[in-house]
Amino acid sequence: MIDSASTFALDHNGTPFFVSTPSPNFYPQFQTVLGNGIVLGQQLAATRISESVFLDFDSQNRPQIGWLDSTRRAAEYSFWNGASWTTRTVATSSQLSSGSQSFVAALDSNDQMHFAWQDAADHLQYAKPNGTTWQISSPFPTLDARPLDMAVDSTGKVNLAYDVFTGNVFTGGLFFNSLSGSTWTGGRIPGLDAFGAERSKIVADSSNQPHIFTFDSTFSGPQKLKHLYRDSGGNWTSETIDQYNQHFKRPRRN
């Protein structure tokens, strides 16, 4: 039995794997369940980690994992090199604690990991792979911006969905930017009521066009699950997949 699973993913053979934090020490374990129900696992580190965990498999079907070390207050990257686990530190910051912070990550076609998180000044930080280290930048240094999800398309372009807090629903909410080379381009997603941005996922299709799935609602509802997609001209289209009338109030950071 696997309990306290933070994330799971299917490898290239369709086998499910999990990162969980079982008792009594709650240290992170990389686990799978055999057909007879037996759980196999390996410990990633002797420390407690964040609830937010990233898991994917590279081109050689080796697991790539991102997580936050709550003791060191660090973003960590662990990967299986074919014989053992290797863990590298992406960044350290007082804001990278397990209780209040999260991050997003993505694996590109070159098996390189990208990370984004919010620093203590509420600015978005992006870590670009640079060999065995990462180059860290603040793409939008004037914005109170929190990353929601990230995907890297087949050309290496980084697509980032993030939430901007301005105190005004007509200027804040869900934003999208893409990175080509060293230049970020994009802006606020138009036509949304902006109350559900913190629950957004982004994917790139076979033509490398971004698609965002998000919840959207006015203050009094109804709450709608929306699909946002962009054409080659950069124009966004919104379609409602489902909705329900339960009152929804968007939580806000202090």
PyMOL commands that set and color helices and strands:
alter all, ss='L'
color gray80, all
select strands_A, chain A and resi 5-10+16-20+29-33+39-43+49-57+63-69+74-80+85-92+103-107+113-118+124-130+133-137+145-152+158-164+173-180+183-188+200-204+210-216+223-230+236-244
alter strands_A, ss='S'
color yellow, strands_A
deselect
rebuild
show_as cartoon
